[in-house]
Amino acid sequence: MFNLARYLTLLLALIIIFSSTSVGAPGTSASSAEAGSPELVVKEFYKWYIHSVSHKIDPFKAGKITLKKYVTLRFILKIERIAKEMASEGYDGDYFLEAQASYPDSPDLEDEWIKNISVSNVTVRGTTATAVISFGDDGKLARERISLLQEGGIWKIDNVKAIYPQAK
């Protein structure tokens, strides 16, 4: 037999459970990059990336799970292919930081790179976006043009191109 009071109690309990888990209480560990704007994703990615390389953690090996949260698989595969080609020819480079100054390859240089990160010129068109990230005062350490794609509602980096200082 149908018990209306029991049904309503169960329904209320389910509503409370689902509403408390979907909103996200303060202090939860959900990644802000997953729900973030292109600007937030770019900033968080580069803070994580610079921290990794400055502490000798290879983002393409030990950090690959985190890398996939911020970067499209297509772009990861492209970078891995280019890196393999460059290594076979004796070249070494960093696709995400085509640095024009001190590369952040030690904890001593990490702060110099992270403290002056700025993201500007953010443009969103549907499921694509572009932004410019600058490191150091007025981009003296490096400037990059970032292209992002939205995959499943999450912004991910899909291309990076260095912006070199213009000759005067």
C-alpha positions in Angstrom: 0.0 0.0 0.0 1.2 3.5 -0.8 2.3 5.6 2.2 2.2 9.3 1.3 4.1 10.4 4.5 6.9 7.9 3.9 7.1 8.9 0.2 7.3 12.6 1.0 10.0 12.0 3.7 12.1 10.0 1.3 11.6 12.7 -1.4 12.7 15.5 0.9 15.8 13.5 2.0 16.8 13.0 -1.6 16.3 16.7 -2.4 18.5 17.7 0.6 21.2 15.2 -0.4 21.4 16.2 -4.0 21.2 20.0 -3.4 24.1 19.8 -0.8 26.4 17.8 -3.1 25.7 19.7 -6.4 26.3 23.2 -5.1 29.7 22.5 -3.5 30.2 23.6 0.0 33.1 26.0 0.8 36.3 24.2 1.3 35.5 21.3 -0.9 38.3 19.9 -3.1 36.5 20.3 -6.5 38.9 21.8 -9.0 38.1 25.4 -9.7 39.6 25.0 -13.2 36.8 22.6 -14.1 34.1 25.3 -13.7 36.4 28.2 -14.3 36.7 30.9 -16.9 39.4 30.7 -19.6 41.4 33.2 -17.6 41.2 31.1 -14.4 42.2 28.0 -16.2 45.2 29.6 -17.9 46.4 31.1 -14.6 46.0 27.9 -12.6 47.6 25.8 -15.3 50.7 28.0 -15.5 51.1 28.2 -11.7 51.0 24.4 -11.6 53.2 24.0 -14.6 55.9 26.4 -13.4 55.9 24.8 -10.0 56.3 21.4 -11.6 59.2 22.3 -13.9 61.0 24.3 -11.2 60.9 21.2 -8.9 62.1 18.9 -11.7 58.7 17.2 -12.1 58.0 16.3 -15.7 54.4 17.3 -16.4 54.3 14.8 -19.3 55.2 11.9 -17.1 54.6 12.3 -13.3 52.1 15.1 -13.8 50.2 13.8 -16.8 46.9 13.3 -14.9 46.9 17.0 -13.9 48.1 18.0 -17.4 45.0 16.3 -18.9 42.8 18.4 -16.7 44.1 21.6 -18.3 45.2 20.6 -21.8 43.4 18.9 -24.7 44.6 15.4 -25.6 45.1 16.6 -29.1 47.5 19.3 -28.0 49.4 16.9 -25.6 49.9 14.5 -28.5 51.1 17.3 -30.7 53.6 18.5 -28.1 54.9 15.0 -27.5 55.4 14.4 -31.2 57.3 17.7 -31.6 59.4 17.1 -28.5 60.4 13.7 -29.9 61.4 15.2 -33.2 63.4 18.0 -31.5 65.2 15.5 -29.2 66.2 13.4 -32.2 67.9 16.5 -33.7 69.6 17.5 -30.4 67.2 20.4 -29.6 65.6 21.0 -26.2 62.7 23.3 -25.6 59.5 24.0 -23.6 56.4 24.4 -25.7 54.4 26.1 -22.9 57.2 28.5 -21.9 59.2 29.8 -24.8 61.1 31.9 -22.4 63.0 35.0 -23.4 64.7 35.2 -20.0 65.6 33.0 -17.1 63.8 29.7 -17.5 62.1 28.6 -14.2 64.1 25.4 -13.8 64.8 25.8 -10.1 62.7 26.7 -7.0 64.7 29.9 -6.7 63.3 31.1 -10.1 59.7 29.9 -9.5 58.7 32.9 -7.4 60.0 35.3 -10.0 57.7 33.7 -12.6 54.6 33.1 -10.5 54.4 36.4 -8.6 53.8 38.6 -11.7 51.4 36.4 -13.9 48.8 38.4 -15.7 46.2 37.2 -18.2 44.7 39.8 -20.6 42.9 40.1 -23.9 40.5 37.3 -23.1 38.1 36.7 -26.0 35.4 34.0 -25.9 33.5 32.9 -29.0 31.2 30.0 -28.3 33.4 27.0 -27.3 36.7 28.7 -28.2 38.7 31.3 -26.4 42.0 33.1 -26.6 44.0 34.9 -24.0 47.5 36.4 -23.5 49.5 35.4 -20.5 52.5 37.5 -19.4 55.2 36.6 -16.9 57.3 39.2 -15.0 57.0 42.9 -15.1 55.3 43.8 -18.4 55.9 40.3 -19.8 59.7 40.6 -19.6 60.1 36.9 -18.8 57.7 35.6 -21.4 54.4 36.3 -23.2 52.2 33.6 -24.7 49.0 33.6 -26.8 46.8 30.8 -25.5 44.0 29.2 -27.5 41.4 27.2 -25.5 38.6 24.8 -26.3 35.6 24.0 -24.2 35.3 20.2 -23.8 32.3 18.9 -21.8 31.9 22.4 -20.3 35.5 22.6 -19.2 38.0 25.0 -20.7 41.3 23.4 -21.8 44.4 24.8 -23.5 44.6 23.7 -27.1 47.5 25.8 -28.4 50.3 28.1 -27.2 52.3 30.6 -29.3 55.1 32.8 -28.0 54.7 36.5 -28.5 58.2 37.9 -29.0 59.0 41.5 -28.3 58.8 43.7 -31.3 62.0 45.3 -32.6 62.0 49.1 -32.0 
